[in-house]
Amino acid sequence: MSQHNFWPAPTTPTGVSFYQPTSGDSINLREELRGIFHGTATESAKAHWIVLRKMDLTKRSQYWNEETLEAIGGPAYEYTDIVVRTRRRINDSHSVQDEMQSFADPGQIHVTTGMYFFEHDVKPKKEDEIFEIDYDLSICPTAPRLDRIPYPYKEKHIIRESIPLRLDQGGRTEYWACYVRRDYVE
């Protein structure tokens, strides 16, 4: 029985490597993702700007009403808005659904869900909010400034789960994957 090399080395004429090693025989995933998010000398950025509202769930905001136990006129918690680049994948009623969503009971409605991907240093948390903003990258490819006129947002998503992804068990966080659901209530 002959052996076949299904994963040829980068130097063989029958195959190519998708990754060029950065040190030894491994890749630097943070560096690869930075190139995707921000671009390189030869490739343009493949991410877009969003506003990430980082909620501080330990501090109630000025809008919190102790009598009714709800926020009135604003968010329930204090927050900080930051502008970051992200990649996303959104599921809606026109895409392939998981088993739970495709066979919903009568009376249940479909809520748009998806995933956002962030660089290692963003550190999003559960309950943080993502605002898709109207911002034309072709006019200004740099980050929008929050101290200017507020940017109108197109969509709002709430992070339901934030997962730090590592290459090896116990290793450093390489990037974040966040499961979100769209918030239709304003």
Secondary structure by P-SEA (a helix, b strand, c coil): cccccccccccccccccccccccccccaaaaaaaaaacccccccccbbbbbbbcccccccccccccccccccccccccbbbbbbbbcccccccccccccccccccccbbbbbbbbbbbcccccccccbbbbbccccccccccccccccccccccccccccbbbbbbccccccccbbbbbbbbbccc
